[in-house]
Amino acid sequence: MSEELSLEQEKYIDELKLFKIKGRDKRGGKIVRIIGKYFPATTLSVDVLNKYLEKRVFPKLEERRFAIVYIHTDVCKSENFPGISALRSVYDAIPISVKQNLDTVYFVHPDLQSKIFLATFGRFMFAGGLYEKLKYVSRLDYLWDQIRRNEMEIPEFVRDHDEDLEYRPMMDYGLESDHARVYGEPTVDSSVATYSMRCIS
């Protein structure tokens, strides 16, 4: 039996600011910002998360196209990563009317493990074309090529990490994709040789 969403849980998730719908991309679509570091993986069940999304997020995304900006900075597997099965469960719970309006998922500050895992299993895990909508963004400057900068709040720890990358010459820069088709835009080669070395440096 699935767990219900209580008012206390709803307020708790609101206060985390894990999900925020604000701003537009440069084609006029809404932006859903998700901060991975804020996800309480050890205390929040998938059932509760799905109920929260169904009540507070999905109804705002059914009318027109939108993009997701997922910020992976400082995500730690033991603290704020929900796990692959949980992510798959959340994805499967998204209504078709919402999935059809999802234009792009910008994955900000991906680490090597995430990129290799998604390159290997992404096509099999996320049916319905989500994998083809995924774009890696190694630096915030490249995100602003797609998103209206002044309309989306970026936490200070994300900006600090981005600034630190200036001094890491082994980093890969720009907007990337593991697949050839990215809405008609030129792609950047994302072979293993160009993957970020941040997680092993």
C-alpha positions, 0 to 999 in steps of 0.5 A, spaced: 500 500 500 502 506 498 504 511 503 500 518 503 502 525 503 501 528 509 501 536 510 507 536 514 511 532 509 508 537 503 511 543 508 517 539 509 518 538 501 516 545 500 521 548 505 527 544 502 526 548 495 528 541 492 523 543 486 522 550 483 518 552 477 520 559 475 523 562 469 523 561 462 528 558 457 530 562 451 524 559 447 519 561 452 518 554 455 518 554 463 523 551 467 523 546 473 529 547 477 531 541 481 537 541 486 540 534 487 543 536 494 537 538 497 534 531 496 533 527 503 534 520 500 534 517 507 528 520 509 523 521 503 520 515 500 518 514 493 511 514 494 511 521 498 515 524 493 510 521 487 504 524 491 508 531 492 509 531 484 502 529 482 499 534 487 504 540 487 508 540 480 505 536 475 499 540 474 503 546 472 506 543 467 501 540 463 499 546 458 505 547 455 513 545 453 518 546 459 525 544 460 528 541 467 535 543 470 537 538 474 543 540 478 548 535 480 553 539 484 555 535 491 550 529 490 553 524 495 550 517 494 549 515 501 546 522 503 542 525 497 541 520 491 535 516 491 537 510 487 536 508 480 530 504 482 527 510 485 528 515 479 525 509 475 519 509 479 518 517 479 519 517 471 514 512 470 509 516 475 510 522 470 503 523 466 503 522 459 501 529 458 507 532 462 512 527 458 509 530 452 511 537 454 518 535 456 523 538 451 530 538 454 533 535 461 539 539 462 544 535 467 549 540 470 555 538 473 555 531 472 560 526 474 564 521 471 560 515 474 553 519 472 555 520 465 558 513 464 552 509 467 547 513 463 551 512 457 550 505 458 543 504 461 540 510 460 536 508 453 534 502 457 531 505 463 528 511 460 523 509 455 519 514 451 525 518 449 527 521 455 534 519 454 535 523 447 532 529 451 538 529 456 544 534 455 550 535 460 552 542 462 559 542 465 559 549 466 554 554 468 556 559 462 554 554 457 547 553 461 546 561 460 546 559 452 539 556 453 536 559 459 535 566 461 540 567 466 536 572 471 530 568 471 533 562 475 536 562 482 542 558 483 545 556 490 551 559 492 555 552 493 553 551 485 556 558 483 562 556 488 563 549 485 563 552 478 568 557 479 573 552 482 572 548 475 576 554 472 582 552 475 581 544 473 584 544 466 582 536 465 574 538 465 570 538 459 567 544 457 560 546 454 553 542 452 554 535 451 550 529 449 551 522 449 547 521 442 547 524 435 540 527 435 540 534 440 534 538 436 538 540 430 543 543 434 551 541 433 553 536 438 560 535 442 563 529 442 562 525 449 567 520 448 570 517 455 576 521 453 573 527 454 569 525 460 570 529 467 575 527 471 573 531 477 570 525 481 577 521 480 582 527 481 
